[in-house]
């Protein structure tokens, strides 16, 4: 409380609005004392270049403010590539780097194998036909498959009534493909519920979190999160904040989220996620946040906790030692006197003008004094 400079508040109608508003404000202002989500992986997105006359789709890991629409992130990593391949095959919207602002004499191979409408060559397709394909692609990426199927069915009937039978047949084939996708999703959902399992290992200020994704009863991916500056760690508050940042804006929600412990606003968060899940693909009747106490689900939660502990060891003790350990090792290697002050500082000053056997300076500062501690000679013998 000593760090607070000012206090303000916003009046809302209920707890749900308060929870959603809190999540948005944390993302907008990034307050110092709130848990901020830091994903250790960069997951791919699908980029839809809506600003182009002939929009295209790409798999990317960089989000740029260039007028494109980004969908994702997708996991496992191969899913984004599979979806883009499906778009090429089904909607014939390409991922090429051809300059579409000028005419070209002939199309590439993708046109001949029916993976592109060929907007680069005048006369191969019309602007209206390509715009329709791009609009269908966007609806597909947004998860509006039922709306897309209704639109295709309407266009198929209209084309048939107008005796444009070839076009009606293309709409029919596309409609069949989307229907098959829907059926596969229903079968996968029946085979096993989609579940996310989350656990952590904490030694404040260091925290490691593991999040396992089970789809159709199988583990398809794992995500790691790390924090190095959580001086105060309250497990219930940490869990609540983490779940809000993970799922309130997620494009996909599992049927269940398994966590190690209960927290204060669990029921409210469940209701909000359930409302969101009803409007996503595939729609969910309920999203539950559960704390398994026994059986196979509890055993799997313990496995995730074990993995979180292993990730903690690898991140903070093996791959990334603390700054104090680095300084201590450096002092020992250089034969420097032990610095008693907690705010000790070592500076490495390279001698830019000296080569092959030159000297670099290592300057140490402790409290208010500056001492030249050592000069380190770089030997450049053959084989070293």
Secondary structure by P-SEA (a helix, b strand, c coil): cccccbbbbbbbccaaaaaaaaaaaaaaccccccbbbbbccbbbbbbccccccbbbbbbccccccccccccccccccaaaaaaaaaaaaaccccccccccccccccccccccccccccccccccccaaaaaaaaaaaaaaaacaaaaaaaaaaaaaaaaaaacaaaaaaaaaaaaaaaaaaaaaaaaaaaaccbbbbbcccccccbbbbbbbbbccccccbbbbbbbcccccccaaaaaaaaaaaacccccccccbbbccccccaaaaaaaaaaaaaaaccccccccccccccccaaaaaaaaaaaaaaaaaaaccccccccaaaaaaaaaaaaccccccccbbbbbbbbccccccbbbbbbbbbccccccccbbbbbbbcccc
